[in-house]
Amino acid sequence: MKISSQINALLEKVLEFQNEIEALKRQVEVLEQKNEQLSTYLKKDEKSKSTGNLIKLYEQGFHICHESFGQMRDEDCLFCLNVIGRTDGFTND
């Protein structure tokens, strides 16, 4: 009788551990989703800071395109505008 009660106690512990493991797995899933969302947000934020820096350089009169990077510019450059994704103000005449 003592052995069967010990086996029952062990089975109860195993069930407790299995339930705890399942709860932890769900918690890990939630944390991984939040981590992915945060990672995506940070990448966007990092990209916007980089783009912001390029825009500042362009607005200060420098080329930011590959062809003429760092050189002073006299007028708008379509290559530079393409780098920062800004083509407003230009029309196809």
MODELLER restraints for C-alpha pairs under 7 A, 6 or more apart:
rsr = mdl.restraints
at = mdl.atoms
rsr.add(forms.Gaussian(group=physical.xy_distance, feature=features.Distance(at['CA:51:A'], at['CA:84:A']), mean=6.31, stdev=0.5))
rsr.add(forms.Gaussian(group=physical.xy_distance, feature=features.Distance(at['CA:54:A'], at['CA:64:A']), mean=6.52, stdev=0.5))
rsr.add(forms.Gaussian(group=physical.xy_distance, feature=features.Distance(at['CA:55:A'], at['CA:84:A']), mean=6.84, stdev=0.5))
rsr.add(forms.Gaussian(group=physical.xy_distance, feature=features.Distance(at['CA:58:A'], at['CA:64:A']), mean=6.25, stdev=0.5))
rsr.add(forms.Gaussian(group=physical.xy_distance, feature=features.Distance(at['CA:61:A'], at['CA:72:A']), mean=5.74, stdev=0.5))
rsr.add(forms.Gaussian(group=physical.xy_distance, feature=features.Distance(at['CA:61:A'], at['CA:73:A']), mean=5.60, stdev=0.5))
rsr.add(forms.Gaussian(group=physical.xy_distance, feature=features.Distance(at['CA:62:A'], at['CA:70:A']), mean=5.51, stdev=0.5))
rsr.add(forms.Gaussian(group=physical.xy_distance, feature=features.Distance(at['CA:62:A'], at['CA:71:A']), mean=5.54, stdev=0.5))
rsr.add(forms.Gaussian(group=physical.xy_distance, feature=features.Distance(at['CA:62:A'], at['CA:72:A']), mean=4.53, stdev=0.5))
rsr.add(forms.Gaussian(group=physical.xy_distance, feature=features.Distance(at['CA:62:A'], at['CA:73:A']), mean=5.58, stdev=0.5))
rsr.add(forms.Gaussian(group=physical.xy_distance, feature=features.Distance(at['CA:63:A'], at['CA:69:A']), mean=4.89, stdev=0.5))
rsr.add(forms.Gaussian(group=physical.xy_distance, feature=features.Distance(at['CA:63:A'], at['CA:70:A']), mean=5.28, stdev=0.5))
rsr.add(forms.Gaussian(group=physical.xy_distance, feature=features.Distance(at['CA:63:A'], at['CA:71:A']), mean=5.46, stdev=0.5))
rsr.add(forms.Gaussian(group=physical.xy_distance, feature=features.Distance(at['CA:63:A'], at['CA:72:A']), mean=6.15, stdev=0.5))
rsr.add(forms.Gaussian(group=physical.xy_distance, feature=features.Distance(at['CA:63:A'], at['CA:73:A']), mean=6.01, stdev=0.5))
rsr.add(forms.Gaussian(group=physical.xy_distance, feature=features.Distance(at['CA:63:A'], at['CA:80:A']), mean=6.26, stdev=0.5))
rsr.add(forms.Gaussian(group=physical.xy_distance, feature=features.Distance(at['CA:64:A'], at['CA:70:A']), mean=6.27, stdev=0.5))
rsr.add(forms.Gaussian(group=physical.xy_distance, feature=features.Distance(at['CA:64:A'], at['CA:80:A']), mean=5.33, stdev=0.5))
rsr.add(forms.Gaussian(group=physical.xy_distance, feature=features.Distance(at['CA:65:A'], at['CA:79:A']), mean=5.62, stdev=0.5))
rsr.add(forms.Gaussian(group=physical.xy_distance, feature=features.Distance(at['CA:65:A'], at['CA:80:A']), mean=4.50, stdev=0.5))
rsr.add(forms.Gaussian(group=physical.xy_distance, feature=features.Distance(at['CA:65:A'], at['CA:83:A']), mean=6.37, stdev=0.5))
rsr.add(forms.Gaussian(group=physical.xy_distance, feature=features.Distance(at['CA:81:A'], at['CA:87:A']), mean=5.90, stdev=0.5))
